[in-house]
Amino acid sequence: MSDPKLIFVADDDPFILTLVEKRLGEMGYTVKSFSMGEELLESISSKPDLIILDYIFQSKDLSPVLSGKEIFQRIQMINEK
């Protein structure tokens, strides 16, 4: 039997993260969740099979964060190398 597929889930809402991570885990996937896009980018070398990415990230303390679009663009640049 093959290894379970690795899915990254990135969202700033802890409820969404927990819900998606739990459901995908129940379906047999290996799930790694991220509350910040920067964390996802630091782990991208793990080569996930799928990334579920929130398009609009908002920090709780109003500090600057990468948007989902910026994260997606950085992932594309990494994959082009």
N, C-alpha and C positions, 0 to 999 in steps of 0.2 A: 504494500500500500504506500502511496506517495505521502510526502510530508504535507501538513496542512498549509494552505496558502496564507501568506503574511499580508495583513491589511493594516495600514496606518489610518487612524481617524484623528483629525485635528479640528477642534472646536473650542471656543472660549466659554461655552455654556456647560458646566459640569453635569447637568441633567442629561443633555444630549449625548455627551461623551459616555456616560454610564449606560444609558439606554442602548446606544449603538454597539458599544463594546460587549455588553451582556448578550444581546441578540445574536451578533455575529459569532461570539464564542459558543453559544448554544448550537449554532449551525456547523460547528467544527473548524472554524477559522482561528488562526492565531492573530490576535489583535493587539496593537500597541497604540495607546491613545496619547494625545498631546494637547495641552491647553494653550500652547503658544506655537506659532508657526516656526519660530527660530529653533525650537526643540526638535521639530520634525526635520528641518534641514540638517541639523547636526547628526541625525540618525539615518539620513537618506542612503548612506553606504550599505545599509542592510538590504537594499534592493527589494522593497515591498512589491507584491504582486498588484496591489491596488491602493490608491490613496483617496480617502474621502475627506474633502477639505471644505471647511466653512469659508464662504467668500468674504464675509465681513467679520474681521476680528476687532474686538474692542477691549482695551485694557481697563481693568477695574479702577486703576489709580490715574487714568488719563495720560500715562506715559506712552511714548510712541511705540507702535507695534506694526509689524508687516501685515498688509492686507492679504486676503486669500489670493487675489490676483498677483501680487508681488511674489508670494510664495510659489505659485504655479509657474511664473516666469523664471524664477531661480531654479526650480526643478528642471524645467526645459533646458536651461543653460547647462546644468550639471549633466544631463543625459546626452547632450550634444558633444561632450568632451570625449 
